Amino acid sequence: MADGTWRQPRSADLIDYSPSELVGRPIVLSRDVNVRDRIFELKDQDVNGCTIVESEIIGFLQAGQEVILTEVTPFSFCDTYIWARVRQRD
């Protein structure tokens, strides 16, 4: 992911960008995205990857919506997830 390769990108606008390059960028969602009340927690980690405790879903953003990423936090414990705070584009 740090090299701009995403396993399950929620937007084609993410491709070729690392998480640190995304703050302030507008993206168009290519699929529905859950809105959650807080960041995921690490439950377990081993050679096969990590197990997370998901936070509560409090809503969703629809595919086709344009949002701006205001904060992007890669998980230090698992490189297959990032946490992003977004706002809807005016």
N, C-alpha and C positions, 0 to 999 in steps of 0.2 A: 504494500500500500504506500509506503514511503516513496516508492519510485513512480507512483501514478497508476499502478496496476490494481484494479479493484476486483474482488471476487463476485460481489453482487451490487453493482452500482445502482443507486436509486435515481440517477440522472446521467445521461450521456455527457453532461457538462462536467462531470467529475473526472472523466478519463484523461489521463496524462498529467493530472495534478496530484501532488501529495497533499495530505491533510493540512499541512502548515501553509499551503498556498491558497487555500479556499476561503479564508476569512475575508468578508467584504464582497465576495463574488455572488452575483445572482445566478441561480440555477433553475431549470425547469424540471420538475419531478417527472420521471418516466413511469412511475408506479405509485400506488398509494403508500403513504408513510405514516407509521404510528407516532402520535405525540404522547410522551411519557412524563410522569411527574418527577422523575429524578434519574440520575445516571445509574447504569447497571453496576452490580457488585460482583466481585470474584468469589466463586464458591470453591473451585478446585482447579488446579493446573497440573498437567503432566506432559509427557512427551507427545501425546496425541493432540494437545491443544488445551483449551480452557473451557470450564463450565461456568456459566454466569447465572446470577439471580436477576431475572428481569424485573424492571420496575412496572408500576401500574400504568396501563394505557388509559389516557384521559381524553383522547380524541384522535383525529387523524387529519392529514393533509392529502388532498386528492391528486392523482396523476394529472399532469398538465398545469398545475399551479406553479407560479414562479415565487421563489423565496430567496432571501439573502442570508447567507451563513454569517452569523455574528460572532460565533465562538466555535472552535473545533478542538476537541480533546481526544487524541489517540489514547487507547488504553495501554498503559505500560506493561500490563500483564498478558495482553492478548492482541496480536496485531491484526486480527480479523474483524475488529470492531472499532468504530470511533463514536464519540458522542458529539452531537452538533446542536447548538442553539441557533434557531433561525427566526426570522421575522418575515411576514408577508410583504411583498414589494408593494409600494404605494401606487 
